[in-house]
Amino acid sequence: MDWPTHRSEDRPWASRSRQGSRADRTLNSITVSIPPRIAGIEYNTIGAVDRAHEAAVIAVARLEASFGEHMAPLADFLLRSESVASSKIEHIDAGWRAFGKAVAGGKASDEAKSQLAAVRALIAMVDAAGSGPITLETLLTAHQLLMATDYYTARDSGQLRTVQNWIGGSDFTPAGAGHVPPPPEMVPELMRDLVEFVNRSDLPIIAQAALAHAQFESIHPFTDGNGRIGRALISAILRRRGLTARVTVPLASAMLADTSRYFAHLDAYREGRAGQFVEYVARAAIDSSEAAQESARALAELPARWRALARPRANSADEVLIGTLLDKPILNFDGAQKITGTAESSTYKAMARLTEAGVLEVLSASNRNRIWAAPDVLAELDALSASIGKRTTEHLR
């Protein structure tokens, strides 16, 4: 279907410093890209886009029905998977051991803290969408959570940008940028329009989520963090529309598999080819949902594997811990003791036995805050992302 293209508008530019290249220093005008208002636009999928959309809705519903209800730990697992992959698109990759330390409250790298902040932002958006309309405040609150770990970015968190930004090109000016979003004075009205579109209930669900994401990225309403909040918006819309109630579709892993293709489809949206982007997101949802079902099966088999490795006595602290590791794959000592309900010495011995058996791994040996993790669960995060990436790249052949 036809979709309005972005219009271009020339604006004066005054460089504020003498840094950068000659092109930066001599730049005196820029061309901004202004998205259309979409709040009232009708959109229906047709042809190949419609077939992909229908298959995607079925795949997501199957994931939700098969594993969302019967395997509660999958919900947290997929939340983490989606947030970690979304962070990797922004070149933020701490590795799962460092990420595990951050989850357990241990000393962690800035990248690990940032990935954990992305998890919190996604949770906030999805939870809010599950209980009411998605508002501008929903997005601002999530952005504040996302940027809270860094002093400099935190200062601009939770508020719409008041400066011109751009994507690609120079660090100093929009010279050579791949996309120059609308000027800051247009952002509040464009976001009001987007929020109205997001809360409609008369649009194909995945198409609505895809188009809202593309519009959000085109507006680029924040000084930083737009990609992660924009991708979280997809999950929030799926929750608001009732397609998901427990699980989060790990779409970001499909985008991570070929970021140049992802960005090219966003450019196509700005040129009016909305169906192309909708089909891209629909196929990503199919790949992600099918791979997530494989991960769910792999996770469900882990407790039996752990029992075979550790051979715990019935009703022992070891057995109790094994029974909770899918829910809590990352533990500090206080958390472990709450689970076992035993004395400190008994809990330490149980953790030591499970570590020796290979069920647990010590992430941080600090005496003040020792942290353990079930490496099989955390490794499955990488396995899921790799599986989605493989499925995605196979479609390109």
C-alpha positions in Angstrom: 0.0 0.0 0.0 1.0 3.6 -0.5 2.6 5.3 2.4 3.6 9.0 2.5 7.3 9.7 2.0 9.4 11.9 4.3 9.8 15.4 2.9 13.1 17.2 2.9 13.7 20.7 4.1 16.9 22.8 4.0 17.9 24.4 7.3 20.8 26.8 8.2 23.6 25.2 10.2 26.2 27.1 12.3 29.1 25.1 13.4 29.9 25.6 17.1 33.5 24.4 17.0 36.5 24.2 14.7 36.8 20.5 15.2 36.4 17.9 12.5 37.2 18.0 8.8 37.0 20.9 6.4 33.5 19.7 5.5 32.5 20.0 9.1 34.1 23.5 9.5 32.5 24.9 6.3 29.0 23.4 6.7 26.4 26.1 6.6 23.2 24.3 5.7 21.7 20.8 6.3 18.8 18.9 4.8 16.5 17.5 7.4 14.1 14.6 6.9 10.5 15.3 8.1 8.3 12.3 8.7 4.6 12.5 7.8 1.8 12.5 10.4 0.6 9.0 10.6 -2.0 9.0 13.4 -5.0 8.6 11.1 -3.5 6.8 8.1 -5.2 3.5 7.1 -3.0 0.6 6.4 -3.8 -3.0 5.3 -1.3 -5.7 4.3 -1.7 -7.1 0.8 0.0 -9.8 -1.3 3.3 -11.2 0.0 3.3 -8.8 2.9 -0.1 -10.1 4.1 1.1 -13.7 3.8 4.2 -12.9 5.8 2.2 -11.0 8.4 -0.3 -13.8 8.9 2.5 -16.3 9.3 4.2 -14.1 11.8 1.0 -13.7 13.9 0.6 -17.5 14.0 4.3 -18.0 14.9 4.1 -15.5 17.8 0.8 -16.9 19.0 2.2 -20.4 19.0 5.3 -19.3 21.0 3.0 -17.6 23.5 0.6 -20.5 23.8 3.1 -23.3 23.9 5.7 -21.9 26.2 4.5 -18.7 27.7 2.1 -20.5 30.0 3.9 -23.8 30.7 7.4 -22.6 31.1 7.5 -19.3 33.1 11.3 -19.0 33.1 11.2 -18.5 29.3 9.7 -15.0 29.8 12.7 -13.6 31.7 15.1 -15.4 29.3 13.5 -13.8 26.2 13.4 -10.4 27.8 17.2 -10.6 28.4 17.8 -12.0 25.0 16.0 -9.2 23.3 17.6 -6.5 25.4 21.1 -7.9 25.0 20.8 -8.2 21.2 19.3 -4.7 20.9 22.3 -3.4 22.8 24.7 -5.3 20.5 23.2 -3.4 17.5 24.5 -0.3 19.2 27.9 -2.0 19.7 27.3 -2.5 23.4 28.4 -6.1 24.2 29.7 -7.0 27.6 29.5 -10.8 27.2 27.2 -13.0 29.3 29.6 -13.4 32.2 29.9 -9.7 32.7 26.2 -9.3 32.1 25.6 -11.9 34.8 27.6 -10.0 37.3 25.5 -6.9 36.6 22.3 -8.8 37.1 23.4 -10.1 40.5 24.5 -6.7 41.6 28.2 -7.3 41.5 31.0 -5.1 40.2 30.4 -4.9 36.5 31.6 -3.1 33.4 29.9 0.0 32.0 28.7 -2.1 29.0 27.2 -4.8 31.3 25.4 -2.1 33.3 24.1 -0.6 30.1 22.8 -4.0 28.9 21.0 -4.5 32.2 19.5 -1.0 31.9 18.1 -2.0 28.6 16.5 -5.0 30.2 14.9 -2.7 32.8 13.7 -0.2 30.1 12.1 -3.0 28.1 10.4 -4.4 31.2 9.0 -1.0 32.0 7.6 -0.5 28.6 6.1 -3.9 28.2 4.5 -3.9 31.7 3.0 -0.4 31.1 1.6 -1.6 27.7 0.1 -4.6 29.4 -1.9 -2.5 31.8 -3.0 0.5 29.7 -2.3 2.8 26.7 1.3 3.5 25.7 1.9 7.2 26.5 4.7 9.6 26.0 5.4 9.2 29.7 5.8 5.5 29.1 8.6 6.2 26.6 10.2 8.9 28.8 10.3 6.7 31.8 11.8 3.8 29.9 14.4 6.2 28.4 15.3 7.4 31.9 15.9 3.8 33.0 18.0 3.1 30.0 20.3 6.1 30.3 20.6 6.0 34.1 23.9 4.2 34.3 26.0 6.9 32.7 26.4 10.3 34.4 26.6 12.3 31.1 23.7 10.6 29.3 21.5 10.6 32.4 21.4 14.4 32.4 19.4 14.3 29.2 17.4 11.2 30.0 13.6 11.1 30.2 13.1 14.1 28.0 12.7 14.8 24.3 15.8 16.3 22.6 16.2 20.0 22.3 19.1 19.9 19.8 19.5 18.6 16.2 20.9 15.1 15.9 21.9 12.9 13.0 22.8 9.3 12.2 26.1 8.4 10.6 28.7 10.7 9.1 30.8 13.0 11.3 30.9 13.2 15.1 30.9 16.9 14.9 28.3 18.0 12.3 25.7 16.3 10.1 28.1 16.4 7.2 27.9 13.1 5.4 25.1 11.8 7.7 22.9 9.0 6.5 19.8 10.4 8.1 19.1 13.8 9.6 15.9 13.7 11.7 13.5 16.6 12.0 14.6 19.7 13.9 13.9 19.6 17.7 11.0 22.0 17.6 9.0 19.5 15.5 9.6 16.6 17.8 6.9 17.1 20.5 4.1 17.2 17.8 5.5 14.3 15.9 5.6 12.2 19.1 2.0 13.1 20.0 1.0 11.9 16.6 3.0 8.7 17.0 1.5 7.9 20.4 -1.9 8.3 18.9 -1.0 5.9 16.1 0.5 3.4 18.6 -2.7 3.2 20.6 -5.0 2.4 17.7 -6.7 -1.0 17.6 -7.8 -1.1 14.0 -4.5 -2.0 12.4 -2.8 -5.3 11.6 -0.8 -5.9 14.8 2.7 -6.6 13.6 2.3 -4.0 10.8 1.4 -1.4 13.5 4.4 -2.4 15.6 6.8 -2.3 12.6 5.5 1.1 11.3 5.6 2.6 14.8 9.2 1.5 15.2 10.2 2.9 11.8 8.4 6.2 12.6 10.1 6.4 16.0 13.5 5.9 14.5 12.8 8.5 11.9 11.8 11.1 14.5 14.8 10.1 16.7 13.3 11.9 19.7 16.2 11.5 22.1 19.8 12.6 22.1 20.8 8.9 22.7 19.2 5.5 23.2 16.7 5.8 20.3 17.5 2.4 18.8 16.9 0.5 22.0 13.8 2.3 23.0 12.5 2.1 19.4 13.0 -1.7 19.3 11.4 -2.0 22.8 8.4 -0.2 21.3 7.7 -3.2 19.0 7.4 -5.5 22.0 5.3 -3.0 23.9 2.8 -2.8 21.0 2.6 -6.6 20.7 1.8 -6.7 24.4 -0.8 -3.8 24.3 -2.6 -5.5 21.4 -2.7 -8.8 23.3 -0.7 -10.9 20.8 1.7 -11.6 23.7 0.9 -11.8 27.4 4.0 -13.4 28.8 6.8 -13.8 26.3 8.9 -11.2 24.4 9.7 -12.0 20.8 13.5 -11.6 20.4 13.3 -9.6 17.2 16.5 -7.7 17.8 18.6 -10.8 17.1 17.2 -10.9 13.5 18.1 -7.2 13.1 21.5 -7.9 14.6 22.2 -10.6 12.1 22.4 -8.1 9.2 22.3 -4.5 10.5 23.0 -3.0 7.1 19.8 -4.7 5.8 17.9 -3.5 8.8 19.0 0.1 8.2 18.3 -0.2 4.5 14.7 -1.2 5.3 14.3 1.8 7.5 15.5 4.0 4.6 12.9 2.3 2.4 10.2 3.2 4.9 11.2 6.9 4.7 10.9 6.6 0.9 7.3 5.4 1.2 7.9 1.7 0.9 6.2 0.8 4.2 5.2 -2.7 3.1 8.9 -3.6 2.6 9.6 -2.8 6.3 6.4 -4.5 7.5 7.4 -7.7 5.6 10.9 -7.5 7.0 9.7 -7.3 10.6 7.1 -10.0 10.0 9.8 -12.4 8.7 12.0 -11.5 11.7 9.1 -12.4 14.0 8.7 -15.8 12.4 12.4 -16.6 12.6 12.6 -15.3 16.2 9.6 -17.2 17.4 10.6 -20.5 15.9 14.1 -20.2 17.3 12.7 -19.3 20.7 10.7 -22.5 20.7 13.9 -24.4 20.1 15.5 -22.6 23.0 12.5 -23.3 25.2 12.9 -27.0 24.5 16.6 -26.8 25.3 15.9 -25.0 28.5 13.3 -27.5 29.6 15.8 -30.3 29.3 18.4 -28.7 31.5 17.1 -29.7 35.0 17.3 -33.4 34.1 20.9 -32.8 32.8 21.9 -31.0 36.0 20.5 -33.8 38.1 22.4 -36.3 36.1 25.6 -34.3 36.6 25.2 -33.5 40.3 23.2 -36.5 41.5 21.7 -34.6 44.4 20.0 -36.3 47.4 16.3 -36.0 47.5 15.1 -32.8 49.3 18.7 -31.6 49.7 19.8 -28.0 49.2 21.4 -29.1 45.9 18.1 -30.4 44.7 16.2 -27.3 45.7 18.7 -25.1 43.9 18.6 -27.1 40.7 14.8 -26.8 40.8 15.0 -23.0 40.7 18.0 -22.4 38.3 15.8 -21.9 35.2 14.0 -19.1 37.2 17.1 -17.7 38.8 20.2 -18.7 36.7 22.3 -16.0 38.3 22.7 -16.0 42.1 24.6 -14.3 44.9 24.9 -16.1 48.3 22.0 -14.3 49.9 19.7 -15.2 47.1 20.9 -18.8 47.2 20.3 -19.1 51.0 16.8 -17.7 50.6 16.1 -20.5 48.1 17.6 -23.3 50.2 16.4 -22.1 53.6 19.4 -23.8 55.2 22.3 -22.6 57.3 25.2 -20.6 55.6 27.5 -23.6 55.7 25.0 -25.9 54.1 24.3 -23.4 51.3 28.0 -22.9 50.6 28.5 -26.6 50.5 25.6 -27.1 48.1 26.9 -24.3 45.8 30.4 -25.8 45.9 29.1 -29.2 44.9 27.1 -27.8 42.1 30.1 -25.8 40.9 32.3 -28.9 41.0 29.7 -30.8 39.0 29.6 -28.1 36.3 26.0 -27.1 37.0 27.2 -23.7 38.3 30.1 -21.4 37.5 31.6 -18.7 39.7 31.4 -15.4 38.0 32.8 -13.4 40.8 34.9 -14.8 43.6 34.7 -11.7 45.7 34.3 -12.6 49.4 31.9 -9.8 49.9 29.6 -10.7 47.0 30.3 -14.0 45.4 28.2 -14.6 42.3 27.3 -17.9 40.6 25.6 -18.6 37.3 24.2 -21.6 35.5 26.4 -21.4 32.4 24.1 -23.6 30.3 21.3 -21.0 30.6 23.4 -18.0 29.8 25.1 -19.9 26.9 21.6 -20.5 25.5 21.3 -16.7 25.1 24.1 -16.8 22.6 22.7 -20.0 21.0 19.3 -18.3 20.5 20.8 -15.3 18.9 23.0 -17.4 16.6 20.0 -19.6 15.7 17.9 -16.5 14.8 20.9 -15.1 12.8 21.3 -18.3 10.8 17.6 -18.4 9.9 17.7 -14.7 8.9 20.8 -15.0 6.7 19.4 -18.2 5.0 16.5 -16.0 3.7 19.0 -13.8 1.9 20.4 -16.6 -0.2 
